Amino acid sequence: MKRKKLLLTTIVAALLVTGGIIYAADHIDTPAVTNQPSDITDLYVFRGADANNLVFVANTQGLMTPAASGTAKFNENTVLEFNIDKNGDNIEDLVIQCKYDAASNKMQVYGPIAPSATGTKSKLEGSVTAEVAVTAYGAGAVTATGGTGIKVFAGPRDDPFYFDLNRYKAILAGTAPGFSNPGTDTFAGTNVMSIVVEVPKSLIGAAGNINVWLETKKKI
């Protein structure tokens, strides 16, 4: 299954496998993906509550109202791909791919696995390693664990990114000296479609820093 890149959000960050947290955000700044399931808002990678695991979080479809969240869905023709570079050459050594299966209303996870091709085109690699029913808006979180210990969640959640956008614009315009404390959360009351994949570090196989970036790719 060939796929082309819809959006490469260069949310590239380094994480020490033994600890730390990385995050980046990018809320609707290109007309090509506005209001589409391929619009990436956030990438987070951090050590799990179980120190032997890493957690990968991908958020899409930002700035959804509660009403929009009730009907929001993942797109079955869009694959979300975590790319993991273990040796610092900015080429993915492993991928974790997440694909929505509309027939079962489940998010399916493939990998982590070495990709057969790198760059902007991909195909689904290997077989499903974990899957979970998509949590409905307003319902308690549904999680599932695959046979290799991978845990997964998929569904709408409150946007976790805190940013005072109006104050930021004022700073850029020279009408404010800096951020206020406390600031105003511009994204309060809005939601995202979130995918969370918790992976045993043994499946990553790295001992130092890793680079992680996130892509959405559309079936052609």
Summary of the structure (lengths in Angstrom):
residues: 220
radius of gyration: 17.4
end to end distance: 8.1
largest distance: 55.6
contacts: 684
relative contact order: 0.27
helix: 9%
strand: 46%
